Amino acid sequence: MKALIALSGGVDSSVSAALMLEKGYELEAVHMKLSDSSSDLGDAERVAKALGIPFRIVDFSDFFESHIIQYFLGSYSSGETPNPCFLCNRLVKFGKLAEYAQEEGFHKIATGHYAGTALHSNGRYSIVQAVDTKKDQSYYMGAVQEQTISLLEFPLANITKKETREIAANFNLPVSQKKDSQEICFVKNDYRDFLRQRKLDLHPGRVLLPNGAVAGNHQGREMFTIGQRRGLGIGGFPEPMYVAGIESQGDIQIAPEPDLWHSTVRLGALHFQKLDPDKRDIDFAFVKIRYNAALQNVKVQFHGENVTLSSEGFWAPAPGQAAVAYDESGAILFSGIIQVYSELSHKLS
């Protein structure tokens, strides 16, 4: 069976390629060019040569610019907090690449993600959590199209990161000790530097306290994210202050930690995996509202094209960020983008 491995040049995709060969796949490697320069291209070529598999490059840089980077800039410009990896997985890694693979006659697409797939009794496919919960990347694949999941292979689904490096060493892969890549591939250090490089128009405004009093001024709301504590440019408060809200006209609201807990969030831009969108027959789910957040049990209420999630408390929900709902087995039910959150806030007891 012909399979295409997305070879980034990191240790995870390299080990995935080696494991796919062990399974007997007729394997070829592809490196996606997403920007003008790819510092990992050389490593990807060396790994392919070491494994003795054909290597090709596909240039998705124009598509990546128009669909991911412009979304990233536009989201900050609108006062939201974007999640480019979430969108990239849907549109690029498991969108454009899936189209390319099928056009080229491949039956499977493999990557180095820590996640798995499952076919459920209702006939629908979903992404599922990986065994290595510390490295699990299923959250970022919450919007991958259900019909694409049957094509995917994740060789690292049941392997820990430690085991991955051991396998890389056993195969004498040239990247066995390479450090993990950063979270956002096109942001080298701070996203604020990237916004400045792209000359994004900034929206200056006031820094407001919960009672409406003005605590100071800032040079651009694009420089802040909800839940941010450091870099506010103000001090002298008896307790730590966090960004609690970002207004479209430019003002930001700050508040102490208890005020950032909210009882409900509303999601739009819904995408369904295990859950049948024509039935939506669930009342509860386990939800993450950001990658590094813990799963929490929430009540689910669908309203047309939106869904409201209710719980004991969501900390610092940020419009523009993704929320991903799982069942008790770790299978993704659906995902959505946070639109608004409740005005009623409280701290978890």
Protein Blocks (a to p, Z undefined) as FASTA:
>chain_A
ZZddddehpaklmmmmmmmmmnopacddddddfbfbdfklmmmmmmmmmnopacddddfk
lmmmmmmmmmmmmmmmnopacdfklmmmmmmmmmmmmmmmmmnopabdcdfbdcdddddf
kopacddddfblmlocklmmmmgcfklmmmpccfklmccfklmmmmmmmnopaklmgccd
dfblmlmklmklmmmmnopacdddddddfkopafbdcfbfklpcehiaghnlpghiabdc
ddfbdcfklpacdddfklmpcfbdcdehiacfkbcfklopafbdcddfbfklccdddddd
dehjaccdddfbdghiaehiacddddfkopafbdcddfbdcfbdcddZZ
